[in-house]
Amino acid sequence: MISYVEHLLFSFFIFLYRHIKGLILLTLTFSLCVIFYNFELCVRSAKPPETLNNAVTQKRSYHKTAPPTVTKHIGLHYHVAHPLNYHFILNEPDKCSQWNPFLVLMVPVAPHEVNARNAIRSTWGTESSVQGKAVLTLFLVGLTGGAEAQQKMEEESRQHRDLVQSNFVDSYFNLTIKTMVIMDWLATRCPQATYAMKADSDIYINLENLMTLLLSPNTPRQNYITGYLMLDRPVVRDTKSKWYVSEKLYPEPIYPTYAQGSGYVFSNDLPEKIVEISKEVMGFNIEDAYVGVCLKRLGFALSSPPDPSQFRLHMGQYKREDFLKIISVRVGSPQQILNIWKDVKRPK
């Protein structure tokens, strides 16, 4: 027979057993929860970071009102002549959308040559409509080299609204940069134009004759460039010459056919193509020959003008009838441009 004490001891052990069993179960349950929680954290942290970024981006996209501006950083693979190395300081970005020109005359000129710009503004550069077609004349310059000169340039720009300035050093040896910046401006700021002409500041242009050429049904509107053609010109290797080009920059002994740089005309689809192919063509300082090399790389042949005598390098003694026939010719000074214009435009 079990004594009272033994009964009490048995009851106590039963009590302990029951409570310890519950404690053990509680401990096991808690441990399993901790393990599961840690496992869930590990699984979440193992997700690729782009998944989280995508989620954040998707959430933020509901609040976007416009796409972000993307700034392209220019790599070192662009050579010094490529226009993407430079940016515009003064610009007329809306000029072509307002003007809708058929022909754009781009005049590279030194910053200090105010007289040359004013002579053109007073003569052939003032013609805004020729044979019913809109014509736009703009000047392109590089850096002025000083704060005072830059201030004057900005004042001139505000007055005439016909200046485009880029941040390259304006010098003879940077004419290729200047020309490529012109091409870039035409491609990006004036794609609606049908034709363009690169015209030096010391030439006289007969726009009536030029427009007659461009409106001819025989003149292509794509892949077209013409002017005074330079054929089989040897590369100058004399280091003392200002036309010197090293074999490293251009290894061939003869340049491909190119249009002499004082004045050549081209369809306005070409600038974009020239700028693009120029990424593959090492720059050198003979700008017109460089454009010819780019055209050769593109597989485009230059067109001889119907009357080659209309594109002249120089004239002999002045004769009014000669200037009534030509398209472009180099003259000596801004004053000569003024004198020739006044005589050519006088009543017969």
Secondary structure, 3 states (H helix, E strand, C coil): CCCHHHHHHHHHHHHHHHHHHHHHHHHHHHHHHHHHHHHHHHHHHCCCHHHHHHHHHHHHHCCCCCCCCCCCCCCCCCCCCCHHHCCEEECCCCHHHHHCCCEEEEEECCCCCHHHHHHHHHCHHHCCEECCEEEEEEEEEEECCCHHHHHHHHHHHHHHCCEEEEEEECCHHHHHHHHHHHHHHHHHHCCCCCEEEEECCCEEECHHHHHHHHHCCCCCCCCCEEEEEECCCECCCCCCCCCCCCCCCCCCCECCCEEEEEEEEEECCHHHHHHHHHHHCCCCCCHHHHHHHHHHHHCCCCECCCCHHHEECCCCCCCHHHHCCCCEEECCCHHHHHHHHHHHCCCC
